[in-house]
Amino acid sequence: MALSDRSRESLLPSFLYSTAGARPYTAGGGGGAFRLPAAAAPGGVGGGAPIEIQAPREKIEMYSPAFYAACTAGGIASCGLTHMAVTPLDLVKCNMQIDPAKYKSITSGFGILAKEQGVRGFFRGWVPTLLGYSAQGACKFGFYEFFKKYYSDIAGPEYAQKYKTLIYLAGSASAEVIADVALCPFEAVKVRVQTQPGFARGLGDGLPKFIKSEGALGLYKGIVPLWGRQIPYTMMKFASFETIVEQIYKHAVPVPKSECSKSFQLGISFAGGYIAGVFCAIVSHPADNLVSFLNNAKGATVGDAVKKLGLWGLFTRGLPLRIVMIGTLTGAQWGIYDAFKVMVGLPTTGGVTPAPATSDAGLKALHVLKRMEDSMKA
């Protein structure tokens, strides 16, 4: 997965690197440009400034603005592309949820769509899917990294280590609240385009038609069910992924993560993501049925959905297909996201349990207590 400096320069957007000047590079990571001492610089004069090797050779500093920008860009690539790729599966799933009498199974669903709409029909709604989930992915991954660091700082080193799963859950939930605000309008148009033949060809004509029919606020009619679907999904997606990957490195890999090749680490990311995706699909499926139902029927309510689908149908209708779709989707997303991070020089996500840290104040308090204990013994 290693890329040459020249190939990185041609592939990576310049905003991922600082332009105001390089930061010192340290072997422990989180540095910037590598600086040569003045004495070692060719033609250098004693006391002169060090030679700086500018971006793109410089590394991205962890938790810097460039770091969050890189995570945001990785989220766009991972979510937008993967959701667009599984548009045919999503199309069949939505129609099975809306019209189970017609679309009785996965196989018959594909057959009906092929017969009525042709092969091109399988990708109906791909534009709102690509744009909507790109916007969602940008917020989901970028804000997750931000909130994970933010809540860890609030908790402090010791409690951040002790309650790391709660931090994963809180960080991912906070990020998804924002991400769904970006996704919701696109999701509303996508579902209507995919489940009502003749409504619109895509986003260009579907969006104004939707607004004319239900008003601009109608685009957010499904925001609460969307939160109900996506927040548990994302909490499970991030917390279970972090935990699964950590356990794989701890129990199944004989060497530390730092000694594994990047390609091996990316394979672990995909495997951990796929397993996490299965859990995500099960947890979020009832809300997914609600989102499809509400965006398809004008004026429909949650009560109408429960009455028509039934509780059993709410939890099971379209679930096998969604497990396959979400498992593959989540595995691919983590693989792409971490591949992007590797490409820009960042470590892959998860797998390393940081040692509990103690603050300077805590160390001083421990020393005081130790001296008190020694004096009492004396």
C-alpha positions in Angstrom: 0.0 0.0 0.0 3.0 2.3 0.2 2.9 5.1 -2.3 5.8 7.1 -3.6 6.0 10.8 -2.8 5.3 11.7 -6.4 2.2 9.5 -6.6 0.9 10.9 -3.3 1.4 14.4 -4.7 -0.7 13.6 -7.7 -3.5 11.9 -5.8 -3.9 13.9 -2.6 -5.7 17.2 -2.3 -3.3 19.9 -1.2 -5.7 21.1 1.7 -4.7 17.9 3.6 -1.3 19.4 4.2 -0.3 22.7 5.8 1.1 25.3 3.4 2.2 27.9 5.9 5.3 25.9 6.8 6.3 22.4 7.9 6.1 21.2 11.5 8.9 19.2 13.1 8.6 15.5 12.4 9.0 13.0 15.2 9.4 9.3 14.9 6.5 8.7 17.3 4.1 10.1 14.7 2.0 13.3 14.6 4.8 15.3 13.1 5.2 17.4 10.0 8.1 18.0 7.6 11.4 16.3 8.3 14.1 18.9 9.2 17.7 18.4 8.5 20.1 20.0 11.0 22.0 23.1 9.8 25.3 21.3 10.0 24.1 18.5 7.8 22.5 20.7 5.2 24.4 20.9 1.9 26.3 24.1 1.8 25.0 25.0 5.2 26.7 27.7 7.3 26.9 27.3 11.0 23.9 28.9 12.8 21.8 28.8 9.6 18.2 27.7 9.5 17.5 24.0 9.0 16.5 22.6 5.6 12.8 21.7 5.5 11.3 19.1 3.2 7.8 20.5 2.4 4.5 18.7 1.8 3.5 16.2 0.6 6.3 14.4 2.4 5.2 15.9 5.7 3.0 13.8 7.8 -0.4 14.9 9.0 -0.4 15.8 12.7 -2.9 13.8 14.7 -6.0 15.8 15.7 -4.9 18.8 13.7 -7.3 20.5 11.2 -5.6 18.6 8.4 -6.2 15.3 10.3 -10.0 16.0 10.5 -10.0 17.1 6.9 -8.4 13.8 5.9 -11.0 11.8 7.9 -13.8 13.9 6.3 -12.4 13.1 2.8 -12.0 9.5 3.7 -15.7 9.4 4.9 -16.9 10.9 1.6 -15.1 8.2 -0.4 -16.1 5.3 1.8 -19.8 6.1 2.2 -20.7 7.7 -1.1 -19.1 5.1 -3.4 -20.2 2.0 -1.4 -23.8 3.1 -1.1 -23.9 3.9 -4.8 -22.4 0.5 -5.6 -25.2 -1.4 -3.8 -28.0 0.7 -5.3 -29.6 -2.4 -6.9 -29.8 -4.2 -3.5 -31.2 -1.1 -1.9 -33.8 -0.7 -4.6 -35.1 -4.3 -4.2 -35.1 -3.9 -0.4 -37.1 -0.7 -0.5 -39.7 -2.2 -2.8 -40.0 -5.3 -0.6 -40.6 -3.1 2.3 -43.3 -1.0 0.5 -45.0 -3.6 -1.6 -44.4 -7.1 -0.1 -47.4 -8.6 -2.0 -45.6 -7.9 -5.3 -42.0 -8.2 -4.2 -42.1 -11.5 -2.3 -38.5 -12.3 -2.3 -35.0 -11.1 -3.3 -35.0 -13.3 -6.4 -38.5 -12.4 -7.6 -37.8 -8.7 -6.8 -34.8 -8.6 -9.1 -36.8 -10.5 -11.8 -39.8 -8.0 -11.6 -37.5 -5.0 -11.8 -35.6 -6.4 -14.7 -38.8 -7.2 -16.6 -40.5 -3.9 -15.9 -37.6 -1.4 -16.0 -34.7 -3.2 -17.6 -31.1 -3.3 -16.4 -30.9 0.5 -16.2 -33.8 0.4 -13.7 -31.5 -1.3 -11.1 -29.6 2.0 -10.7 -32.6 4.3 -10.4 -31.9 6.8 -7.7 -28.1 6.5 -7.8 -27.5 10.3 -7.9 -29.3 11.1 -4.6 -27.7 8.0 -3.1 -24.2 9.1 -4.1 -24.6 12.8 -3.0 -26.6 12.0 0.1 -24.3 9.4 1.5 -21.2 11.3 0.6 -22.5 14.2 2.7 -23.4 11.8 5.5 -20.0 10.0 5.3 -18.2 13.3 5.6 -20.0 14.3 8.8 -20.1 10.7 10.2 -16.4 10.0 10.1 -15.1 13.5 10.5 -17.2 14.3 13.5 -16.7 10.9 15.0 -13.0 11.5 15.1 -13.6 14.9 16.6 -16.1 13.8 19.2 -14.0 10.8 20.2 -11.1 13.1 21.0 -13.3 15.7 22.6 -15.0 13.3 25.0 -11.7 11.6 25.8 -10.2 15.0 26.8 -13.2 15.7 29.0 -13.0 12.3 30.7 -9.2 12.5 31.2 -6.6 9.8 30.3 -7.5 7.2 33.0 -11.3 7.3 32.5 -11.0 7.6 28.7 -9.2 4.2 28.8 -11.5 2.7 31.4 -14.7 3.7 29.6 -13.5 3.8 26.0 -16.6 1.9 24.7 -18.9 4.6 26.1 -16.7 7.2 24.4 -17.1 5.3 21.1 -20.8 5.2 21.6 -21.2 8.8 22.5 -18.9 10.1 19.8 -20.6 8.1 17.0 -24.1 9.1 18.2 -23.1 12.8 18.3 -21.6 12.6 14.8 -24.7 10.8 13.4 -27.1 13.4 14.6 -25.3 15.9 12.4 -24.8 13.5 9.5 -28.5 12.7 9.2 -29.4 16.3 8.8 -27.2 16.3 5.7 -28.6 13.0 4.5 -32.3 13.4 5.1 -33.4 15.4 2.0 -31.5 13.1 -0.4 -32.9 10.0 1.3 -36.5 11.3 1.0 -36.1 11.9 -2.8 -34.2 8.6 -3.3 -37.0 6.5 -1.7 -39.7 8.2 -3.7 -37.8 7.8 -6.9 -37.1 4.1 -6.3 -40.5 3.0 -5.0 -42.9 5.1 -7.2 -42.2 4.4 -10.9 -42.9 7.5 -13.0 -42.5 9.9 -10.1 -39.1 11.2 -11.4 -36.0 10.1 -13.2 -33.7 11.1 -10.5 -32.6 14.0 -8.2 -32.7 16.8 -10.8 -36.5 16.5 -11.4 -37.4 14.6 -8.3 -36.3 17.2 -5.8 -38.4 20.1 -7.1 -41.4 17.7 -7.6 -41.1 16.5 -4.0 -40.9 20.1 -2.7 -43.8 21.2 -4.8 -45.9 18.3 -3.5 -44.9 18.4 0.2 -43.0 21.6 0.8 -39.4 22.1 1.8 -40.1 20.8 5.3 -41.4 17.6 3.8 -37.8 16.7 3.0 -37.3 16.3 6.7 -40.5 14.4 7.4 -38.5 11.3 8.0 -35.7 12.8 10.1 -36.9 11.3 13.4 -37.2 7.7 12.0 -33.9 8.3 10.2 -32.3 9.2 13.5 -34.0 6.1 14.9 -32.4 4.0 12.2 -29.0 5.6 11.8 -28.0 6.5 15.4 -28.2 3.0 16.7 -26.7 1.7 13.5 -23.7 4.1 13.7 -23.2 3.5 17.5 -23.1 -0.2 16.8 -20.9 0.3 13.7 -18.2 2.3 15.4 -18.2 0.8 18.9 -18.4 -2.8 17.7 -15.8 -2.2 15.0 -13.3 -0.7 17.5 -13.9 -3.6 19.9 -13.8 -6.4 17.3 -10.6 -5.1 15.7 -9.0 -4.7 19.2 -9.9 -8.3 20.1 -8.6 -9.6 16.7 -5.2 -8.0 17.3 -5.2 -9.1 20.9 -6.2 -12.8 20.5 -5.9 -13.8 16.9 -2.7 -12.0 15.6 0.6 -13.2 17.1 2.4 -9.9 16.6 1.6 -6.3 17.7 -0.3 -4.2 15.2 2.7 -2.0 14.6 4.6 -5.0 13.2 1.8 -6.0 10.7 1.9 -4.9 7.1 -0.5 -2.2 6.0 -2.3 -4.6 3.6 -2.8 -7.0 6.5 -4.2 -4.2 8.7 -6.6 -3.2 5.9 -7.8 -6.9 5.7 -8.5 -6.7 9.5 -10.4 -3.5 8.9 -12.6 -5.1 6.3 -13.3 -8.2 8.4 -14.0 -6.2 11.5 -16.3 -3.9 9.5 -18.2 -6.8 8.0 -18.9 -8.4 11.4 -19.9 -5.0 12.8 -22.2 -4.5 9.8 -24.3 -7.6 10.6 -25.0 -6.3 14.1 -25.8 -2.9 12.6 -28.4 -4.3 10.2 -30.2 -6.2 13.0 -30.3 -3.2 15.4 -31.5 -0.6 12.9 -33.8 -2.6 10.7 -37.2 -1.7 12.3 -36.4 2.0 11.8 -35.3 1.3 8.2 -38.7 -0.1 7.5 -40.3 3.0 9.0 -38.2 5.4 6.9 -39.1 3.6 3.7 -42.8 3.5 4.6 -43.1 7.2 5.6 -41.1 8.5 2.6 -43.3 6.5 0.2 -46.8 7.4 1.5 -47.9 11.0 1.7 -49.2 11.9 5.1 -48.4 8.5 6.6 -47.6 8.2 10.3 -45.6 5.8 12.4 -48.8 4.4 13.7 -49.9 3.7 10.1 -46.6 1.9 9.4 -46.9 -0.3 12.5 -50.6 -1.1 11.7 -49.8 -2.2 8.2 -46.5 -3.9 8.6 -47.1 -5.4 12.1 -44.4 -5.7 14.7 -43.0 -8.9 13.2 -42.9 -7.4 9.8 -41.3 -4.3 11.2 -38.4 -6.3 12.5 -38.0 -9.0 9.8 -39.3 -7.7 6.4 -36.3 -7.4 4.1 -33.9 -8.3 6.9 -31.9 -11.1 5.2 -31.1 -8.8 2.2 -30.3 -5.9 4.4 -27.8 -8.1 6.4 -26.0 -9.0 3.2 -26.1 -5.4 2.0 -25.1 -3.7 5.2 -22.4 -6.3 6.1 -20.7 -5.9 2.7 -21.3 -2.1 2.8 -19.8 -1.7 6.3 -16.8 -3.9 5.6 -16.1 -2.0 2.4 -16.5 1.4 4.1 -14.0 0.6 6.8 -11.6 -0.8 4.2 -11.8 2.3 2.0 -11.7 4.7 5.0 -8.6 3.1 6.4 -7.0 2.7 3.0 -7.4 6.4 2.5 -5.9 7.1 6.0 -2.9 4.8 5.1 -2.5 6.7 1.8 -2.1 10.0 3.5 0.2 8.6 6.2 -2.2 8.1 9.0 -2.6 4.8 11.1 -5.5 2.5 10.5 -8.4 2.7 12.9 -8.6 0.7 16.1 -6.6 -2.3 17.4 -4.3 -0.6 19.8 -5.4 -0.2 23.4 -3.6 2.8 24.9 -2.0 2.4 28.3 -3.9 4.2 31.1 -2.2 7.6 31.6 -2.0 9.4 34.9 -1.9 13.2 35.0 1.0 15.2 36.6 -1.4 16.2 39.4 -2.3 12.5 40.0 1.4 11.5 40.2 2.1 14.2 42.7 -0.9 13.0 44.8 0.4 9.5 44.7 3.8 10.6 45.8 2.3 12.5 48.7 0.3 9.5 49.8 3.3 7.3 49.5 5.4 9.6 51.8 2.5 9.7 54.3 2.3 6.0 54.3 6.1 5.6 54.8 6.1 8.2 57.7 3.2 6.3 59.4 5.1 3.1 59.2 8.2 4.7 60.7 
